[in-house]
Amino acid sequence: FPMGVLSCMKYLMFIFNMLVFAGGTCLVGVGVWVAVDPSGFQDIVAARAVLSVGAWLLMAVGIALSLLGFLGCCGALRRSRPLLLL
């Protein structure tokens, strides 16, 4: 491949992984918000147990996505195949 295509791919992969990282961070934020202040969400979800489990699930998925996005960003910048495959 020409050098310009590889450079473009590197930056596109970095941007995509940065979006995954940002989305995961947002999910963690919403999960923490629901866990700390559930009164605003009790109108939407009637059962308190479902709300609590949903908050923890949002946080777990958000942490996993943030970690995945961070490792992907590092892999894209360093051109590390194992980090990108992870």
C-alpha positions as CSV (number, residue, x, y, z in Angstrom):
1,F,0.0,0.0,0.0
2,P,1.1,3.6,-0.6
3,M,2.2,5.4,2.6
4,G,-0.7,7.8,2.4
5,V,-3.3,5.0,2.6
6,L,-1.6,3.5,5.6
7,S,-1.5,6.8,7.4
8,C,-5.1,7.5,6.6
9,M,-6.1,4.0,7.9
10,K,-4.1,4.6,11.1
11,Y,-5.9,7.9,11.8
12,L,-9.3,6.4,10.9
13,M,-8.8,3.5,13.3
14,F,-7.7,6.0,15.9
15,I,-10.8,8.1,15.4
16,F,-13.1,5.1,15.5
17,N,-11.5,3.8,18.7
18,M,-11.7,7.3,20.2
19,L,-15.5,7.3,19.5
20,V,-15.8,3.8,21.2
21,F,-13.8,5.2,24.2
22,A,-16.1,8.3,24.4
23,G,-19.2,6.2,24.1
24,G,-18.0,3.9,26.9
25,T,-17.2,6.8,29.1
26,C,-20.7,8.2,28.5
27,L,-22.2,4.9,29.5
28,V,-20.2,4.8,32.7
29,G,-21.3,8.4,33.4
30,V,-25.0,7.5,32.9
31,G,-24.6,4.4,35.0
32,V,-23.1,6.3,37.9
33,W,-25.8,8.9,37.6
34,V,-28.6,6.3,37.7
35,A,-26.9,4.6,40.6
36,V,-26.4,7.8,42.6
37,D,-29.7,9.6,41.8
38,P,-32.3,7.0,40.8
39,S,-35.3,9.2,41.6
40,G,-35.2,10.8,38.2
41,F,-35.4,7.5,36.5
42,Q,-38.1,5.8,38.7
43,D,-40.8,7.4,36.5
44,I,-39.4,5.5,33.5
45,V,-38.7,2.2,35.3
46,A,-41.2,1.1,37.9
47,A,-39.2,-1.6,39.7
48,R,-36.3,-0.4,41.8
49,A,-34.4,-3.7,41.4
50,V,-34.4,-3.4,37.6
51,L,-33.0,0.2,37.9
52,S,-30.2,-0.9,40.2
53,V,-29.2,-3.8,38.0
54,G,-29.4,-1.6,34.9
55,A,-27.1,1.0,36.5
56,W,-24.5,-1.7,37.3
57,L,-24.8,-3.2,33.8
58,L,-24.3,0.2,32.2
59,M,-21.2,0.8,34.2
60,A,-19.8,-2.6,33.4
61,V,-20.4,-2.3,29.7
62,G,-19.1,1.3,29.7
63,I,-15.9,0.3,31.5
64,A,-15.4,-2.6,29.0
65,L,-15.9,-0.3,26.0
66,S,-13.7,2.4,27.4
67,L,-10.9,-0.1,28.0
68,L,-11.4,-1.6,24.5
69,G,-11.4,1.9,22.9
70,F,-8.2,2.9,24.9
71,L,-6.3,-0.2,23.9
72,G,-7.5,0.3,20.3
73,C,-6.2,3.9,20.3
74,C,-2.9,2.8,21.6
75,G,-2.7,0.0,19.0
76,A,-3.6,2.3,16.2
77,L,-0.9,4.9,17.1
78,R,1.8,2.3,17.7
79,R,0.6,0.0,14.8
80,S,0.5,-2.8,17.3
81,R,-1.4,-5.8,15.8
82,P,-2.0,-7.6,19.1
83,L,-3.6,-4.4,20.6
84,L,-5.8,-3.9,17.6
85,L,-6.9,-7.6,17.6
86,L,-7.8,-7.4,21.2
